[in-house]
Amino acid sequence: MPIARSWSPTRPRRGNMSSQINPPVLVGSDGSPASLAAVRWAAADAAHRRAPLNIVYTIAAPIDYGPGIAFPRIDYDSYRQEGRTALEIARKTAVAAASPIGELDITADLVEAPPIPVLRDRSESARLLVVGTHGLGAFSRGILGSVSTSLARHAACPVAVIPIPEPASGPVVVGVDGSSCSARAIEIAFDEAAHRGAELVAVHTWSEFFRYISRADMQNEAEELVSQSLAGYGEKYPEVRVRRIVVEDRSAKRLLDEGENAQLIVVGSHGRGGFAGMTLGSVSQAVLHGAKAPVIIARSAN
């Protein structure tokens, strides 16, 4: 049976993921259906990896009222009790999601601080941060909550944003463009496809814009780039069937088209036109806000 630890109030923990033998999958929960979808997905992912799961529920810090201000004080005891209840529901949800896969070591923490800085700080020592969507729960509506949007831009580890419902079948789709972030996305995508038993669809697009060689040469260049980007993964993951799509098209459009029936899309945080410290590129933003499937935003190690 999965191992579950009780909730414990704690301050955000900082650290370098590389210094940990088995860094956790981190998931934010606020008791909403969207966050419970994220908990289910995170629990299954952690169980597949035999990694610990850290569920975090945050409460904004109390406000100090100045003299003469008549606003009533907030009853934080009730918020804490609400948080404990939400964490227990999230813990049970995680146990149920992980039980068909294997044991899962769960910690559930109630933290009195705003969610974005807490999860951003903890992402420094996590292998993956998982958050839910907001609003209607469908990416096709282009609605993401402020927490998920901010963390996708600024977290220190890869970020998975999970919709409602979470698709259980279909391929894993990955964007390939030859950048360091794309290389990290490919690494994550192969690992995800392997433990899901899914086909991997590697997508690369090209354009003739401001290029003065033949389309045939552009196609050949693009196919060579994809071959170089995927080199070595066939030996490391022989069980993963790979389908390559190399076409003249717009990157975000093609990724969204291929991801229509996918169970996961993995993209780099920015491509060849990006720079160190950049948050999200135009393609990753478009995919994040337009996809119906879960999306993982990957960053390069440097």
Residue frames as qw, qx, qy, qz and C-alpha x, y, z in Angstrom:
[[0.000, 0.887, 0.462, 0.000, 0.00, 0.00, 0.00],
 [0.332, 0.678, -0.062, 0.653, 1.17, 3.56, -0.65],
 [0.487, -0.350, -0.451, 0.661, 2.82, 5.31, 2.26],
 [0.002, 0.787, 0.262, 0.558, 1.20, 8.60, 3.22],
 [0.380, -0.133, -0.466, 0.788, 2.52, 11.10, 5.73],
 [0.066, -0.820, -0.537, 0.187, 0.26, 13.55, 7.49],
 [0.262, 0.840, 0.092, 0.466, 0.27, 17.25, 6.66],
 [0.605, -0.480, -0.217, 0.597, 2.75, 19.47, 8.42],
 [0.145, 0.987, 0.063, -0.009, 3.06, 23.27, 8.36],
 [0.735, -0.236, 0.206, 0.601, 6.48, 24.17, 7.07],
 [0.090, 0.819, -0.167, -0.541, 8.35, 26.97, 5.46],
 [0.776, 0.612, -0.133, -0.080, 9.41, 26.74, 1.82],
 [0.764, -0.398, 0.381, 0.337, 12.56, 24.66, 1.41],
 [0.416, 0.836, -0.297, -0.203, 15.30, 25.74, -0.90],
 [0.652, -0.376, 0.618, 0.225, 18.02, 23.70, -2.45],
 [0.283, 0.511, -0.621, -0.523, 19.61, 22.40, -5.62],
 [0.920, 0.106, 0.033, -0.377, 17.77, 19.53, -7.27],
 [0.705, 0.464, -0.528, 0.088, 21.03, 17.96, -8.38],
 [0.008, -0.461, 0.734, -0.499, 22.10, 17.60, -4.76],
 [0.711, -0.104, 0.443, -0.536, 19.10, 15.39, -3.98],
 [0.236, -0.134, 0.943, 0.193, 19.18, 11.66, -4.72],
 [0.049, 0.445, 0.851, 0.274, 15.46, 11.49, -5.50],
 [0.095, 0.062, 0.121, -0.986, 13.90, 14.95, -5.81],
 [0.320, 0.414, 0.766, -0.372, 10.12, 15.15, -5.41],
 [0.024, 0.485, 0.585, 0.650, 7.30, 15.87, -7.78],
 [0.023, -0.255, -0.420, 0.871, 5.77, 19.08, -6.39],
 [0.068, -0.516, -0.686, -0.509, 2.08, 19.89, -6.81],
 [0.123, -0.039, 0.295, -0.947, 0.05, 22.87, -5.67],
 [0.212, -0.463, -0.842, -0.180, -3.47, 22.22, -4.39],
 [0.154, -0.125, 0.230, -0.953, -6.21, 24.62, -3.32],
 [0.363, 0.236, 0.779, -0.453, -9.11, 22.18, -3.07],
 [0.539, 0.484, -0.088, -0.684, -10.56, 23.07, -6.48],
 [0.914, 0.266, 0.298, -0.068, -11.42, 20.45, -9.14],
 [0.566, 0.768, -0.277, 0.113, -8.60, 21.84, -11.30],
 [0.102, -0.697, 0.666, -0.245, -6.04, 21.35, -8.54],
 [0.770, -0.163, 0.581, -0.209, -7.27, 17.82, -7.80],
 [0.850, 0.526, 0.014, -0.005, -6.77, 16.98, -11.48],
 [0.286, 0.778, -0.509, 0.233, -3.19, 18.20, -11.03],
 [0.500, -0.489, 0.653, -0.292, -2.80, 16.06, -7.89],
 [0.923, 0.146, 0.330, -0.136, -4.01, 12.92, -9.71],
 [0.715, 0.664, -0.177, 0.130, -1.62, 13.51, -12.61],
 [0.029, 0.764, -0.567, 0.306, 1.29, 14.33, -10.30],
 [0.701, -0.356, 0.558, -0.265, 0.68, 11.27, -8.11],
 [0.936, 0.294, 0.193, -0.006, 0.67, 8.91, -11.10],
 [0.524, 0.759, -0.307, 0.234, 3.79, 10.54, -12.52],
 [0.233, -0.692, 0.601, -0.324, 5.61, 10.32, -9.19],
 [0.851, -0.162, 0.462, -0.192, 4.60, 6.69, -8.70],
 [0.863, 0.498, -0.022, 0.083, 5.90, 5.77, -12.16],
 [0.385, 0.729, -0.414, 0.385, 9.23, 7.42, -11.30],
 [0.754, -0.358, -0.460, 0.302, 9.28, 6.05, -7.72],
 [0.228, 0.342, -0.205, 0.888, 9.73, 9.65, -6.61],
 [0.098, -0.441, -0.665, 0.594, 8.18, 11.28, -3.52],
 [0.002, 0.667, 0.490, 0.560, 5.17, 13.55, -3.93],
 [0.204, -0.258, -0.412, 0.850, 4.97, 16.89, -2.11],
 [0.045, -0.718, -0.589, -0.367, 1.48, 18.45, -1.99],
 [0.245, -0.118, -0.282, 0.920, 1.40, 22.11, -0.94],
 [0.097, -0.800, -0.549, -0.219, -1.59, 24.18, 0.17],
 [0.340, 0.095, -0.199, 0.914, -0.91, 27.85, 0.84],
 [0.162, -0.852, -0.491, 0.090, -2.67, 30.53, 2.87],
 [0.285, 0.718, -0.043, 0.634, -1.80, 34.18, 2.29],
 [0.422, -0.062, -0.538, 0.727, 0.07, 35.70, 5.24],
 [0.166, -0.787, -0.541, 0.245, -2.00, 37.75, 7.73],
 [0.254, 0.677, 0.129, 0.678, -2.28, 41.47, 7.01],
 [0.350, -0.335, -0.443, 0.754, -1.13, 44.00, 9.59],
 [0.023, 0.826, 0.463, 0.321, -3.82, 46.64, 9.86],
 [0.292, 0.254, -0.225, 0.894, -2.77, 50.18, 10.68],
 [0.022, -0.383, -0.599, 0.703, -4.40, 52.40, 13.27],
 [0.327, 0.417, 0.095, -0.843, -7.80, 53.79, 12.36],
 [0.387, 0.143, -0.719, -0.559, -8.55, 51.14, 9.70],
 [0.618, -0.101, 0.424, -0.654, -11.88, 49.51, 10.49],
 [0.706, 0.199, -0.586, -0.345, -11.71, 46.38, 8.33],
 [0.854, -0.396, 0.237, -0.240, -12.43, 43.21, 10.36],
 [0.144, -0.553, 0.813, 0.111, -9.55, 40.81, 10.86],
 [0.728, 0.183, -0.554, -0.360, -9.64, 37.58, 8.89],
 [0.811, -0.370, 0.374, -0.255, -10.29, 34.40, 10.85],
 [0.359, 0.575, -0.721, -0.141, -7.15, 32.48, 9.88],
 [0.410, -0.171, 0.856, -0.265, -8.06, 29.54, 12.10],
 [0.748, 0.409, 0.387, -0.352, -10.92, 28.75, 9.74],
 [0.554, 0.712, -0.378, -0.208, -8.60, 29.08, 6.75],
 [0.046, -0.498, 0.862, -0.083, -6.13, 26.70, 8.38],
 [0.591, 0.077, 0.740, -0.310, -8.89, 24.16, 9.04],
 [0.719, 0.609, 0.069, -0.328, -10.07, 24.52, 5.46],
 [0.326, 0.699, -0.627, -0.109, -6.50, 23.92, 4.32],
 [0.311, -0.293, 0.886, -0.180, -6.13, 20.80, 6.46],
 [0.712, 0.327, 0.524, -0.334, -9.36, 19.42, 5.02],
 [0.619, 0.718, -0.187, -0.255, -8.28, 20.21, 1.45],
 [0.097, 0.619, -0.779, -0.012, -4.90, 18.57, 2.02],
 [0.510, -0.083, 0.825, -0.229, -6.51, 15.41, 3.38],
 [0.745, 0.532, 0.275, -0.293, -8.74, 15.23, 0.29],
 [0.440, 0.766, -0.444, -0.150, -5.70, 15.81, -1.92],
 [0.205, -0.468, 0.855, -0.089, -3.74, 13.11, -0.07],
 [0.661, 0.166, 0.692, -0.237, -6.54, 10.58, -0.53],
 [0.660, 0.703, 0.000, -0.266, -6.82, 11.57, -4.20],
 [0.205, 0.720, -0.658, -0.078, -3.08, 11.01, -4.65],
 [0.426, -0.242, 0.858, -0.156, -3.18, 7.60, -2.93],
 [0.736, 0.398, 0.480, -0.265, -6.04, 6.47, -5.17],
 [0.560, 0.775, -0.213, -0.202, -4.26, 7.66, -8.32],
 [0.095, 0.664, -0.741, 0.022, -0.97, 5.99, -7.38],
 [0.689, -0.231, 0.625, -0.285, -2.28, 2.70, -5.99],
 [0.917, 0.358, 0.147, -0.096, -2.56, 0.87, -9.37],
 [0.532, 0.747, -0.355, 0.181, 1.07, 1.80, -10.12],
 [0.696, 0.065, -0.535, 0.474, 3.02, 1.35, -6.90],
 [0.487, -0.605, -0.409, 0.479, 4.03, 2.81, -3.57],
 [0.202, 0.727, 0.099, 0.649, 4.08, 6.55, -3.12],
 [0.452, -0.340, -0.429, 0.704, 5.73, 8.56, -0.35],
 [0.002, 0.765, 0.379, 0.521, 3.49, 11.61, 0.20],
 [0.272, -0.307, -0.410, 0.815, 4.10, 14.76, 2.21],
 [0.013, -0.758, -0.509, -0.407, 1.31, 17.33, 2.48],
 [0.389, -0.174, -0.289, 0.857, 2.27, 20.79, 3.72],
 [0.039, -0.902, -0.421, -0.088, 0.14, 23.72, 4.84],
 [0.510, -0.015, -0.035, 0.859, 2.13, 26.94, 4.34],
 [0.015, -0.881, -0.375, 0.289, 1.07, 30.42, 5.42],
 [0.201, -0.481, 0.356, 0.776, 2.41, 32.41, 2.50],
 [0.588, 0.565, -0.078, -0.573, 1.29, 33.37, -1.04],
 [0.928, 0.126, 0.350, 0.008, 1.31, 30.43, -3.48],
 [0.662, 0.726, -0.135, 0.128, 3.54, 31.79, -6.25],
 [0.068, 0.770, -0.585, 0.246, 6.71, 32.49, -4.21],
 [0.701, -0.343, 0.583, -0.224, 6.25, 29.30, -2.15],
 [0.909, 0.275, 0.313, 0.010, 5.96, 27.03, -5.18],
 [0.513, 0.806, -0.252, 0.155, 8.63, 28.93, -7.08],
 [0.202, -0.719, 0.626, -0.223, 11.10, 28.51, -4.19],
 [0.768, -0.173, 0.599, -0.149, 10.28, 24.84, -3.74],
 [0.832, 0.550, 0.024, -0.072, 10.69, 24.25, -7.47],
 [0.165, 0.802, -0.571, 0.061, 14.43, 24.76, -6.97],
 [0.231, -0.362, 0.889, -0.157, 14.62, 21.35, -5.30],
 [0.758, 0.257, 0.476, -0.365, 11.89, 19.56, -7.30],
 [0.395, -0.029, 0.767, 0.505, 12.14, 17.40, -10.40],
 [0.044, -0.407, -0.638, -0.651, 8.77, 18.68, -11.69],
 [0.183, 0.218, 0.436, -0.854, 6.16, 21.22, -10.58],
 [0.039, -0.387, -0.838, -0.383, 2.53, 20.36, -11.39],
 [0.192, 0.266, 0.334, -0.884, -0.32, 22.88, -11.34],
 [0.339, 0.534, 0.775, 0.021, -3.91, 22.89, -12.59],
 [0.110, 0.391, 0.376, 0.833, -5.65, 25.24, -14.95],
 [0.071, 0.335, 0.482, -0.806, -8.19, 27.83, -13.92],
 [0.398, 0.257, -0.162, -0.866, -11.52, 29.18, -15.14],
 [0.831, 0.182, -0.100, -0.517, -13.40, 26.86, -17.49],
 [0.717, -0.316, 0.621, 0.024, -10.73, 24.20, -17.22],
 [0.803, 0.429, 0.362, 0.201, -10.18, 24.03, -20.98],
 [0.431, -0.373, 0.293, 0.768, -7.04, 25.30, -22.64],
 [0.304, 0.435, 0.611, 0.587, -8.97, 25.87, -25.87],
 [0.110, -0.915, -0.385, -0.058, -10.63, 28.82, -24.12],
 [0.436, 0.557, -0.196, 0.679, -7.24, 30.37, -23.50],
 [0.462, -0.770, 0.071, -0.434, -7.89, 30.71, -19.77],
 [0.708, 0.006, -0.556, 0.436, -5.10, 30.04, -17.29],
 [0.483, -0.839, -0.236, 0.084, -5.01, 31.21, -13.72],
 [0.076, 0.927, -0.314, 0.191, -2.44, 33.74, -12.55],
 [0.643, -0.552, 0.531, -0.005, -0.66, 31.12, -10.44],
 [0.858, 0.156, 0.443, 0.208, -0.22, 28.58, -13.25],
 [0.523, 0.817, 0.042, 0.241, 0.78, 31.27, -15.75],
 [0.143, -0.904, 0.378, -0.141, 3.36, 32.83, -13.42],
 [0.709, -0.421, 0.564, 0.054, 4.89, 29.50, -12.42],
 [0.834, 0.413, 0.304, 0.203, 5.12, 28.33, -16.03],
 [0.365, 0.880, -0.117, 0.282, 7.18, 31.46, -16.65],
 [0.051, -0.812, 0.438, -0.382, 9.36, 31.57, -13.55],
 [0.902, -0.383, 0.181, -0.082, 9.71, 28.14, -11.88],
 [0.134, -0.719, 0.666, 0.149, 13.20, 26.69, -11.56],
 [0.383, -0.079, 0.912, 0.120, 12.21, 23.21, -12.78],
 [0.145, -0.180, -0.739, -0.632, 9.99, 21.88, -15.58],
 [0.376, 0.146, 0.440, -0.802, 6.33, 22.78, -15.09],
 [0.035, -0.271, -0.903, -0.332, 3.33, 20.60, -16.01],
 [0.370, 0.105, 0.183, -0.905, -0.02, 22.36, -16.43],
 [0.059, 0.165, 0.983, 0.063, -2.93, 19.92, -16.26],
 [0.402, -0.127, -0.233, -0.876, -6.44, 20.47, -17.68],
 [0.475, 0.134, 0.755, -0.431, -9.78, 18.87, -16.81],
 [0.932, -0.309, 0.187, -0.028, -10.22, 16.07, -17.77],
 [0.193, -0.663, 0.676, 0.258, -6.73, 14.59, -17.98],
 [0.829, 0.358, -0.298, -0.309, -6.50, 12.36, -21.11],
 [0.735, -0.425, 0.528, -0.025, -5.20, 8.87, -20.37],
 [0.789, 0.167, 0.508, 0.304, -4.28, 7.76, -23.87],
 [0.449, 0.892, 0.019, 0.044, -2.68, 9.05, -27.05],
 [0.763, 0.293, -0.176, 0.548, 0.92, 9.88, -27.97],
 [0.411, -0.726, -0.048, 0.549, 3.43, 12.15, -26.29],
 [0.514, 0.770, 0.168, 0.338, 4.17, 15.08, -28.60],
 [0.538, -0.593, 0.039, 0.597, 7.45, 17.01, -28.36],
 [0.371, 0.928, -0.014, -0.041, 8.66, 20.12, -30.13],
 [0.789, -0.162, 0.232, 0.545, 12.13, 19.87, -31.71],
 [0.322, 0.945, 0.041, 0.044, 14.08, 22.94, -32.82],
 [0.740, 0.368, -0.253, 0.503, 17.73, 22.25, -31.99],
 [0.126, -0.758, 0.273, -0.579, 17.90, 24.57, -28.96],
 [0.173, 0.222, -0.835, 0.473, 19.11, 23.59, -25.49],
 [0.509, 0.004, 0.445, -0.737, 15.56, 23.90, -24.13],
 [0.814, 0.236, -0.275, -0.454, 14.33, 21.63, -26.89],
 [0.484, 0.306, -0.805, 0.157, 17.01, 19.08, -25.95],
 [0.158, -0.093, 0.746, -0.641, 15.67, 19.08, -22.38],
 [0.691, 0.156, 0.117, -0.697, 12.11, 18.72, -23.72],
 [0.723, 0.291, -0.581, -0.237, 13.16, 15.69, -25.79],
 [0.222, 0.228, -0.862, 0.395, 14.77, 14.08, -22.75],
 [0.399, 0.040, 0.563, -0.722, 11.59, 14.57, -20.70],
 [0.724, 0.255, -0.144, -0.624, 9.34, 13.43, -23.55],
 [0.587, 0.253, -0.766, -0.072, 11.19, 10.13, -24.07],
 [0.041, 0.093, -0.839, 0.535, 11.06, 9.41, -20.35],
 [0.524, 0.153, 0.351, -0.761, 7.34, 10.19, -20.20],
 [0.726, 0.284, -0.391, -0.489, 6.58, 8.13, -23.31],
 [0.390, 0.249, -0.878, 0.124, 8.55, 5.17, -21.90],
 [0.064, 0.047, 0.835, -0.545, 6.71, 4.93, -18.60],
 [0.563, 0.294, 0.229, -0.737, 3.34, 5.59, -20.28],
 [0.532, 0.132, 0.809, 0.214, 3.89, 3.00, -23.01],
 [0.404, 0.806, 0.264, -0.344, 3.06, 5.73, -25.53],
 [0.667, 0.472, 0.256, 0.516, 4.22, 6.62, -29.01],
 [0.285, -0.628, 0.003, 0.724, 6.47, 9.68, -29.24],
 [0.488, 0.749, 0.355, 0.274, 5.70, 12.21, -31.96],
 [0.445, -0.432, 0.089, 0.780, 8.66, 14.54, -32.65],
 [0.354, 0.844, 0.395, 0.080, 7.53, 17.70, -34.44],
 [0.370, -0.410, 0.186, 0.812, 9.80, 20.14, -36.30],
 [0.436, 0.812, 0.389, 0.003, 8.61, 22.89, -38.61],
 [0.446, -0.213, 0.249, 0.833, 10.47, 25.17, -40.97],
 [0.310, 0.859, 0.302, -0.272, 9.70, 28.28, -42.99],
 [0.650, 0.396, 0.246, 0.600, 11.12, 29.82, -46.17],
 [0.075, -0.985, -0.155, -0.030, 10.83, 33.31, -44.65],
 [0.051, -0.921, 0.381, 0.060, 14.04, 35.27, -45.41],
 [0.649, -0.303, 0.657, 0.236, 15.76, 32.12, -46.64],
 [0.478, 0.686, -0.297, -0.461, 17.14, 31.84, -50.14],
 [0.076, -0.264, 0.943, 0.187, 17.63, 28.14, -50.71],
 [0.496, -0.099, -0.653, -0.564, 15.25, 25.64, -52.24],
 [0.745, -0.349, 0.144, -0.550, 12.44, 24.06, -50.28],
 [0.944, 0.063, -0.321, 0.033, 14.01, 20.68, -50.87],
 [0.475, 0.363, -0.518, 0.612, 17.24, 21.85, -49.22],
 [0.346, -0.444, 0.332, -0.757, 15.28, 23.34, -46.30],
 [0.911, -0.195, -0.079, -0.355, 13.46, 20.04, -45.84],
 [0.836, 0.190, -0.425, 0.290, 16.74, 18.12, -45.90],
 [0.156, 0.455, -0.475, 0.737, 18.29, 20.52, -43.34],
 [0.598, -0.386, 0.197, -0.674, 15.27, 20.14, -41.08],
 [0.962, -0.076, -0.217, -0.144, 15.31, 16.34, -41.26],
 [0.649, 0.303, -0.490, 0.498, 19.02, 16.33, -40.41],
 [0.149, -0.477, 0.398, -0.770, 18.42, 18.60, -37.40],
 [0.819, -0.295, 0.061, -0.489, 15.75, 16.24, -36.10],
 [0.917, 0.114, -0.361, 0.125, 18.02, 13.22, -36.61],
 [0.389, 0.390, -0.507, 0.663, 20.80, 14.89, -34.67],
 [0.395, -0.444, 0.279, -0.754, 18.41, 15.98, -31.91],
 [0.902, -0.199, 0.039, -0.382, 17.04, 12.45, -31.43],
 [0.634, 0.428, -0.628, 0.141, 20.39, 10.67, -31.75],
 [0.159, 0.270, -0.812, 0.492, 21.05, 8.14, -28.97],
 [0.540, -0.109, 0.387, -0.739, 17.51, 8.01, -27.63],
 [0.836, 0.138, -0.363, -0.386, 16.61, 4.96, -29.70],
 [0.575, 0.203, -0.740, 0.285, 19.27, 2.98, -27.86],
 [0.051, -0.159, 0.625, -0.763, 18.31, 4.36, -24.45],
 [0.557, 0.198, 0.463, -0.661, 14.58, 3.87, -24.99],
 [0.031, 0.109, -0.868, -0.484, 14.25, 0.97, -27.46],
 [0.120, 0.442, 0.876, -0.152, 10.64, 0.37, -26.38],
 [0.194, 0.676, 0.239, -0.670, 9.48, 3.84, -27.49],
 [0.516, 0.469, 0.579, 0.423, 8.12, 4.03, -31.04],
 [0.120, -0.558, 0.016, 0.821, 9.02, 7.37, -32.61],
 [0.456, 0.669, 0.521, 0.269, 7.16, 9.14, -35.40],
 [0.313, -0.325, 0.087, 0.888, 8.83, 12.18, -36.94],
 [0.315, 0.830, 0.457, 0.061, 6.91, 15.07, -38.45],
 [0.359, -0.386, 0.204, 0.825, 9.11, 17.52, -40.39],
 [0.313, 0.684, 0.604, 0.265, 7.05, 20.00, -42.40],
 [0.129, 0.227, 0.066, 0.963, 6.79, 23.58, -43.60],
 [0.377, -0.700, -0.567, -0.214, 4.35, 25.13, -41.15],
 [0.183, -0.707, 0.276, -0.624, 4.01, 27.39, -38.12],
 [0.276, 0.202, -0.864, 0.369, 5.45, 25.70, -35.03],
 [0.314, 0.013, 0.608, -0.729, 2.67, 26.41, -32.53],
 [0.717, 0.206, -0.111, -0.656, -0.08, 25.54, -35.01],
 [0.676, 0.239, -0.683, -0.141, 1.46, 22.19, -35.89],
 [0.136, 0.142, -0.843, 0.501, 2.16, 21.28, -32.28],
 [0.475, 0.090, 0.425, -0.765, -1.44, 22.08, -31.37],
 [0.748, 0.246, -0.341, -0.513, -2.73, 20.08, -34.35],
 [0.572, 0.212, -0.788, 0.085, -0.62, 17.04, -33.44],
 [0.038, 0.084, -0.755, 0.649, -1.50, 17.46, -29.77],
 [0.565, -0.173, -0.168, -0.789, -5.24, 17.41, -30.41],
 [0.914, -0.196, -0.240, -0.264, -5.45, 13.74, -29.42],
 [0.492, 0.378, -0.647, 0.444, -2.26, 13.53, -27.34],
 [0.676, -0.603, -0.412, 0.098, -1.98, 12.65, -23.67],
 [0.491, -0.705, 0.028, 0.510, 0.93, 15.06, -23.21],
 [0.529, 0.778, 0.003, 0.339, 2.76, 17.84, -25.06],
 [0.651, -0.547, 0.025, 0.525, 6.33, 18.77, -24.12],
 [0.450, 0.803, 0.060, 0.386, 7.94, 22.00, -25.33],
 [0.560, -0.026, -0.255, 0.788, 10.98, 24.04, -24.41],
 [0.129, -0.754, -0.379, 0.520, 10.48, 27.30, -22.57],
 [0.294, 0.848, -0.128, -0.423, 12.04, 29.11, -25.52],
 [0.904, 0.342, 0.193, 0.169, 13.66, 28.15, -28.78],
 [0.719, 0.136, 0.104, 0.674, 16.68, 29.11, -30.82],
 [0.139, 0.692, 0.118, 0.698, 15.68, 32.78, -30.75],
 [0.582, -0.784, -0.197, -0.085, 15.58, 32.86, -26.95],
 [0.306, 0.620, -0.487, 0.534, 18.24, 33.91, -24.50],
 [0.464, -0.117, -0.746, 0.463, 19.40, 32.94, -21.02],
 [0.005, -0.226, -0.510, 0.830, 16.94, 34.04, -18.35],
 [0.378, -0.080, -0.390, -0.836, 14.06, 34.41, -20.81],
 [0.534, -0.016, 0.607, -0.588, 10.71, 33.28, -19.37],
 [0.650, 0.324, 0.687, -0.028, 8.55, 31.87, -22.19],
 [0.107, -0.156, 0.564, 0.804, 8.89, 32.11, -25.93],
 [0.510, 0.178, -0.116, -0.834, 6.00, 32.75, -28.31],
 [0.580, 0.056, -0.749, -0.317, 5.61, 29.09, -29.29],
 [0.292, -0.126, -0.862, 0.395, 5.54, 27.75, -25.73],
 [0.234, 0.191, 0.369, -0.879, 3.05, 30.45, -24.72],
 [0.571, 0.144, -0.355, -0.726, 0.77, 29.62, -27.64],
 [0.546, -0.016, -0.834, -0.078, 0.89, 25.89, -26.86],
 [0.120, -0.102, -0.746, 0.647, 0.36, 26.46, -23.14],
 [0.331, 0.268, 0.301, -0.853, -2.74, 28.55, -23.73],
 [0.584, 0.282, -0.343, -0.679, -4.09, 26.63, -26.72],
 [0.340, 0.151, -0.924, -0.089, -3.64, 22.92, -25.95],
 [0.771, -0.349, -0.150, -0.511, -6.31, 20.60, -24.59],
 [0.884, -0.068, -0.413, 0.209, -3.74, 18.09, -23.30],
 [0.607, -0.732, 0.048, 0.306, -1.39, 18.48, -20.33],
 [0.521, 0.773, -0.181, 0.312, 1.64, 20.55, -21.25],
 [0.738, -0.495, -0.007, 0.459, 5.15, 20.33, -19.79],
 [0.264, 0.939, -0.168, 0.146, 7.31, 23.43, -20.17],
 [0.891, -0.174, -0.027, 0.418, 10.99, 22.38, -20.11],
 [0.020, 0.969, -0.244, -0.029, 14.05, 24.51, -19.48],
 [0.721, 0.428, -0.449, 0.311, 17.70, 23.86, -20.19],
 [0.760, -0.425, -0.344, 0.350, 19.95, 23.09, -17.25],
 [0.479, -0.027, -0.100, 0.872, 22.01, 26.27, -17.62]]
